Amino acid sequence: MSTHNVSLAREQYDVVVVGGGAAGLSAALVLGRARRSTLVVDAGAPRNAPAAHMQGYLSRDGMSPAEFLEAGRREIAAYGVEWTAGEVVTAVPWGDGTLGFTVALADGRTVRARRLVVTTGLVDTLPPVDGVADRWGRDVLHCPYCHGWEVRDEAFGVIAHPVMGAHQALLVTQWSDDVVFFPHTYDAVTEEDRRRLAAAGVRTVEGEVAGLVVEDDRLAGVRMADGRVIGRSVLFVGTLVTPRDGLLTTLGAATEETPMGRFVTVDPTGRTSVPGVWAAGNAIGAAEQVINAASGGYRAGALLNMDLLTEDLDRKAATAV
């Protein structure tokens, strides 16, 4: 994260967007085009940073994540939206009877905002298997919809996820006929799972995985705790996800338990239980791909603009009486 302290054009904005990924930039684009004074504060830690390309985004398929973000920043700037590197540490309600927040950044800057959009993403925790972190985003992958085409027909391995179990191993058979499933420390594989794995032609290798075998900077195999090496060129793993929702929960946003963990609850527009606060992207769900996150940011920006417009019109109507 850059620590450069950039002077901001205003002391107060209609909206501060916390997080500068697909969801945040999309919300900012809508708000800028709606002539809302908007500031994007970006901590610079996108979830997909290890990936060389992003897939599945119509018209942007194969684009690098860094190039995508840079294009988004150029687009929002054309509508007067400000972007700054930084980390928001607190957002405190004004407390004067009007709706708004004082937003403090880690470097000491503060601004006021009538509304907030929080798009701070999540953190992936990888399985504690030797070598997995080093190969993450290269030949250790998690999403076949993101990367399956690029590694199609290679020799896949899948380490069981503590929540998804065998699901990922079954799913990736759409991209390769050569799949090995490693239950690893997962001991809840059902008979139904085993029947489906067999029907899909997936071989199951029991025992704990000790690490990866890498040759010439490429994955060559999976090393078991008993010394066996199972040749594989691609490994799929699930991650444990932790939303970066500290700002939201500090504000008192309601949360709910999901199969992938506890996330902040939002309505279909992205509105949280906290008046004046919207959220979008991976901060509110683990399954949001880039295109979904951008869509969520768009909806939040559009509905937030209407919320501001309604507030302004109600205030005018009240003073006109």
N, C-alpha and C positions, 0 to 999 in steps of 0.2 A: 504494500500500500504506500502510495506517495504521501509524504508528510509536508509537501509544499503547501504553504498557507496562501490560498488565492483569495483576493478581495472579492466579495460578492456584491452584486449590483444593487441589492435591496436589503433593507432590514426586515421586511415582511414580504412573504409570498402567498399567493393563493394556495399553493400546494408544494410541500416538500415530498419528494419521492426518495425513499431510503432503499438504496440498492439499484445498481445500474446494469443489470442483466437484461434478458429479453423482456421480462414482465415489466420492469421499471422503465425501460426505454420506450416500450409500447405505450404505457400509460402516459408518459411524458409527451410523446408525439401527439396523442389525442388531445391532451390538455393544451399543448402549445398551439395546435391548430384551432382550438376553441378560445384562443387569446387569453389564456390563464397564465399569470406569472408563476413560473414553475422552476424549482431547483431540484436537480438530481444529485444525491450524495452517494458516491460509489466507493466502497471499501476495496474493490479490486480483487475479489476472491471468487470468481465464477466456478460453479460446480464442474463444468465441462472443460476447464482449463487444460487438463492433461491430454485431451483428445486433439488429434490433428485436424479432424474434420467433423462437421455435424451433418446428419442426414435426416431426411424425412420432412424438411421444411420446403414446401413447394416454392420453386423459383430460386431457392438458396441451397439446394441439395449439394453437399460436398464442400460447402464454404467453410473456412476455418473459423472457429469461435472468435478468435481475436479480430479477424477481418469483419465479421458480422457486427461485433460490438462497435468497432470504429465507424462502420457505415451508419449504425444507429445514432451515434453521437453527432455525426455530421448532419443527419436528417433533423434531429431535434434542435440543433443550433440554428437551423434555417428558420425556425419559428420562434426564436428568442428564448428558448429554454436554456437555462444555465446548467452546466455539469461541473462538478468538482470532486476531486479525490478526497476521501475522508471517511471517518467512521462516526456515525451518530451514537452517542452514549446515553443520552436521555431525551425524552420528549415529555414536557410537563404541561398539563392543561393551564390555560391562562388564569382561570379562577376568578374572573371578573364578571361572570354571568354571560359572557359570549363564548362561542365555540372556537377553539384554536389552541395552538401549542407553541411553547418555547422549545426550540430544538437546539441541543448543545452537541458540538462535535468534539472529538477527542483532542484536537489541537487548540481548543479554546474558543473557536468561533461559535457564535450563537445567531440564530435567526428565528423569526416568528412565522408560523404557517397557520392558515385557516383550516387546512385539512392535511392528512398524511396518507401516503400510499407506501406500505411496507412490503418490499420484495427482496428480502435478505437471504433467501435460499436456504440451503441445508448443508450439513457436513456428512460425508460418507465415511464410515468406519469399516475398513477392510478386514477380512478374516486374518487372524494373526498367524499366517503361514509364511515361512521364510521365502522371500523373493517376490511375493505377490505385489507389495507396494512398489517395488522397483520396476515392475512390468505393467503397472496399472495404466490403462489408456493406450497400450501398445498391442500386446498379445494377451493380456489379462483384461477381460472386458466384463460388462455386467448386463448390457441390453442388446439383444439380437436385433431389435428394430433399429437401433442406432448403428450397429456395426456388423450385423449378420451377413449382409450382401458382400461386404469387403473381404470376409474370411470364408465365404461359402465353399463347401466341399473339402475343407481342411479337417484335420483330426482334432475334434473338440474334446475337452474335458470339462466337467461341471462339478464344482464343489457344492454340496448341499447348503442351502441357506437355512438358518435357524427358524425362519417363518415360512418360507415357500417350499421347503423340503425338496421334493423331486420335480416340482413344477417347471423349473428352469431347464432341467435336463430334457423333459418332454418337449418343451417349446422349441429348443434349438434344433431339434430333428428336422424342422422345416428347412434348415440351411445346410445340413450335412447328414449323411447316412452313417458317419463314423463318430459316434458319441459314446464317451465313457462317463459314467456317473460315479462320483466319489461321495458316499454318505458322510465320510470323515467323522465328525463327532455327533452327527445327527442320528438319533436312535428311534425316530418315529416314522420311518418309512412303512407305509401300510401295505397290506396285501394287494389292494386295488392299485397302488402306485407300482408295485412290482409287476403286476399283470400288464399295466400300460407300458412300463419301461420295456418289458419283453416284447410286446406287440410292436413297439417302435424300433426295435432292434438295438436298444441301448444296453451296453454291457455295464454291469455294476461291479465295482472293485471295492471290497470291504477293507476296513482298516483306516487308521489315521494318516492323514497327509502330513509329511514332515517338511516338504519344501519343493522348490522348482529346480529343474535342470535347464541351464541356459548354455547354448553353444553359439559362438560367433554372434553374440548379441541377439539371439532369437530363442524363443522358448522351444525346448527339445523334449521335455518330459516332466512328469510329476513323480517326485520321489516319495515313497511311502515310508512310514516309520520303521517297518521291518526290512528296509533296504531295497525293496523292489522299485524299479523305475518303469513307469508306464509312459510310453512315447506319446506325446501330444504336442501340437503346434499352436493351439489356441486354448485358453482356459477361461471359462465363464464362472464368475463368482457373484453372489449377492452381497450387498452391503447392509450394515445397520445404519439407519439414517437418523440424524438429529437435526431438527429444524433450528435455524438461527432466529428464534422467535423471542429472544429476551426482551427486546423493546416492546413487543406486543403484550407479553405476559405481565411485564412491569406496569403497563397501562391498565391491566385488568381484563384483557381479552379472554373470552371463554375458550376452552379447549375441549377436544373430544378424543377418545381413544379410537384408533383405527388399526387394521391389521399390520400396518407398518410403523406404528408408534402413535404418540399423542401429538396432535396438530391443532392449531388455532381454528376455531369454527368460523365459517363465513357463509353469507347467503349467496345466491347465484350471481350476484353482481360483484362479490368480493368484499362486501361490507362486513366488518367484524362487529362484535357486541359493544365495542367502544365507540361512542358517538364521534363522528368525524374521522374515523380511521378505516381504511380499506387495506386489503392484503391480497397478494397474488403470487403465482409461481410456486417454487418448491418450498417456500416458507409455510405453505398451507397444504402441501401434499407431495408425497414422494414420487408419484408417477407423472408429474408434469414434464413433458418433453418441451423442447425449445418453442415449438409452434403452439403448444397448449399454453405455455407461460405467456407468450406474446398475446394470445387471445384473451387470457385472463386479465392482463394489464390493460388491454383495450377496453374491455367491459368496465373495469374499475374506473378508468379515466372518464369514460362517457357518462357513467352514472354519477360519479363524483361531481362532474361539471354541472349536471342537472341539480344536484343537491345544493351547490353554491348558488346557482341561479335562483332556485326557489327561496333560499334564505334571503337573498338580496331583494327579491320582489316582495316578500312578506314584510321586510323591514320598511321598504318604500310605502307599501300599502298602509302600514301602521302609522307612519308619520303623516300620511295624507289625510287621515281621518280627522 
